[in-house]
C-alpha cells in the first residue's frame, strides 16, 4: 500500500498516475445523459469515472464499483470505447484479478457513486461533479428496471450515509436530484 500524490488515500498496488482538474463521476441513473450533456457545457475537457453500468454509456478513464465481482461485464462494455482505462475497487476482494487498484479509503456508505466520489479526490481530481447520481427513485440509463434504486429504504439509507460523511462534502457538486440539493450544483 502507498499513499497517493494527494496524500489522502492508499492504493494497492501503488497508484503512480497524477491527475488534476475536474472529473465527471458518472452513475447509471435514468438522467445520466442529460446530466452529462449539461456538465460537458461547464467542463468540456473533464475526465470521466464510470460507475457500474455507466461503463456501457460513456467513455471513461477509470471504472469503479463497490461490486468488484460484477466488474467483468462492465469492463466488456467499456471496451466498446477503447482499452485506455483502469479498473478500481474499494475493499479488497480475493478472486477479482480484473481490479487494477484497490482503495481502502474509498470505502464507506452512500453507494458506489459516493465511493467513486472519494476515489476521484484520492486520484487527485478537483472539483468532482456527479452526473447520473441523483439518489432519487428511478430506472437506469439504458433500462427502466432498477430494483435497488426503486426501494425507499435503500435510498434513505444511502442519503443518510452521505449526509453523515461530511468530511467528503467539500469539492463535490451534483448535476441533479437530491444530491444536488445537498451538495449544490456546479457554477
C-alpha positions in Angstrom: 0.0 0.0 0.0 1.3 3.5 -0.7 -0.1 7.0 -0.4 -1.4 8.8 -3.4 0.1 12.1 -4.6 -2.8 13.9 -2.8 -1.7 12.2 0.4 -5.3 11.2 1.2 -5.6 7.6 0.3 -3.9 4.2 0.0 -3.9 2.3 -3.3 -2.8 -1.3 -3.7 -0.8 -1.7 -5.8 0.7 1.8 -5.7 -1.1 4.2 -8.0 1.5 6.1 -9.9 -0.6 8.3 -12.1 -1.1 12.0 -11.2 -4.4 13.7 -12.0 -5.7 17.2 -11.7 -8.7 19.3 -12.8 -12.4 18.4 -12.9 -13.8 15.0 -13.2 -17.3 13.8 -14.1 -18.3 10.9 -11.9 -21.0 9.1 -13.9 -23.6 7.0 -12.2 -26.0 4.9 -14.2 -29.3 6.6 -13.3 -32.0 7.4 -15.8 -30.8 11.1 -16.1 -27.2 10.3 -16.8 -27.2 11.6 -20.4 -29.0 14.8 -19.6 -26.6 15.5 -16.6 -23.6 14.6 -18.7 -24.6 17.0 -21.5 -25.1 19.9 -19.1 -21.8 19.1 -17.2 -19.9 19.0 -20.5 -21.0 22.6 -21.2 -19.3 23.6 -18.0 -16.3 21.2 -18.2 -15.8 20.2 -21.8 -12.4 18.6 -21.2 -13.2 16.9 -17.9 -12.1 13.3 -17.3 -14.8 10.7 -16.6 -15.0 7.9 -14.0 -17.9 5.5 -14.8 -19.7 3.7 -12.1 -21.1 0.2 -12.6 -23.4 0.0 -15.7 -22.4 3.6 -16.8 -19.3 1.9 -18.2 -21.5 1.0 -21.2 -22.8 4.5 -21.6 -19.8 6.8 -21.6 -16.0 6.6 -22.3 -14.1 6.8 -19.1 -10.5 6.9 -17.9 -11.5 4.8 -14.9 -14.2 2.4 -13.8 -15.3 2.0 -10.2 -17.7 -0.2 -8.3 -18.4 -1.5 -4.8 -19.3 -4.8 -6.5 -16.0 -6.0 -8.0 -17.4 -9.4 -8.7 -19.6 -7.8 -11.4 -16.9 -5.7 -13.0 -16.1 -8.1 -15.9 -19.4 -7.3 -17.6 -18.8 -3.5 -17.2 -15.2 -3.9 -18.4 -16.5 -5.6 -21.5 -19.0 -2.7 -22.1 -16.3 -0.1 -21.6 -14.1 -1.7 -24.2 -16.5 -0.5 -26.9 -14.9 2.9 -26.3 -11.3 1.6 -26.2 -8.8 0.0 -23.9 -7.3 3.1 -22.2 -8.9 2.8 -18.7 -8.1 1.5 -15.3 -10.4 -0.5 -13.0 -10.8 0.3 -9.3 -12.5 -1.1 -6.3 -12.6 -0.2 -2.6 -12.5 -3.1 -0.2 -10.1 -5.8 -1.5 -12.0 -8.9 -2.5 -9.9 -12.0 -3.3 -10.6 -13.6 -6.7 -11.0 -10.4 -8.6 -7.8 -10.1 -10.7 -9.5 -7.6 -13.1 -9.3 -4.9 -10.5 -6.2 -2.9 -11.1 -6.2 -0.8 -7.9 -7.9 -1.2 -4.5 -8.6 2.0 -2.5 -9.5 1.3 1.1 -10.1 5.0 1.7 -12.9 4.9 -0.8 -14.9 2.6 1.4 -18.0 3.5 3.4 -21.7 4.0 2.8 -23.6 6.0 0.3 -23.5 3.6 -2.6 -21.0 3.2 -5.5 -21.4 6.8 -6.7 -20.3 8.2 -3.3 -17.3 5.7 -3.3 -16.3 6.9 -6.7 -16.6 10.5 -5.5 -13.9 9.6 -2.8 -11.8 7.7 -5.4 -11.8 10.8 -7.6 -10.3 13.0 -4.9 -7.8 10.3 -3.9 -6.7 10.2 -7.5 -6.1 14.0 -7.4 -9.1 15.3 -9.3 -11.0 18.5 -8.2 -13.7 19.5 -8.5 -15.8 16.3 -8.6 -19.1 16.6 -10.5 -21.7 13.8 -10.0 -23.7 13.0 -13.1 -26.5 10.4 -13.2 -26.3 10.1 -9.4 -29.4 11.9 -8.1 -30.2 9.4 -5.4 -33.8 9.7 -6.4 -36.1 6.7 -7.2 -35.9 5.7 -10.9 -34.5 3.4 -13.5 -31.1 3.1 -15.1 -29.8 5.0 -18.1 -30.4 2.1 -20.5 -33.1 0.3 -18.7 -36.2 1.2 -16.7 -35.6 -1.6 -14.3 -33.6 -0.7 -11.2 -34.8 -2.8 -8.4 -32.5 -1.5 -5.7 -32.9 2.2 -6.6 -36.6 2.0 -6.5 -36.6 1.0 -2.8 -37.2 3.9 -0.5 -35.4 2.2 2.4 -32.2 1.8 0.3 -32.3 5.3 -1.0 -33.0 6.7 2.5 -30.0 4.7 3.9 -27.7 6.0 1.1 -28.8 9.6 1.7 -28.2 9.3 5.5 -24.8 7.9 5.0 -23.8 10.7 2.6 -25.3 13.4 4.9 -23.2 12.0 7.7 -20.0 11.7 5.7 -19.3 15.5 5.9 -15.5 15.3 5.6 -16.1 14.3 1.9 -18.7 17.1 1.1 -16.2 19.8 0.1 -15.2 19.9 -3.5 -18.1 17.8 -4.9 -21.2 19.0 -6.7 -24.1 17.2 -8.4 -26.0 18.0 -11.6 -29.4 16.8 -10.4 -31.7 15.4 -7.8 -31.3 15.0 -4.0 -27.5 15.0 -4.3 -27.6 18.5 -5.9 -29.9 19.7 -3.2 -27.4 18.6 -0.5 -24.1 19.4 -2.3 -25.1 22.1 -4.7 -24.7 22.4 -8.5 -21.5 23.5 -10.2 -21.4 27.1 -11.4 
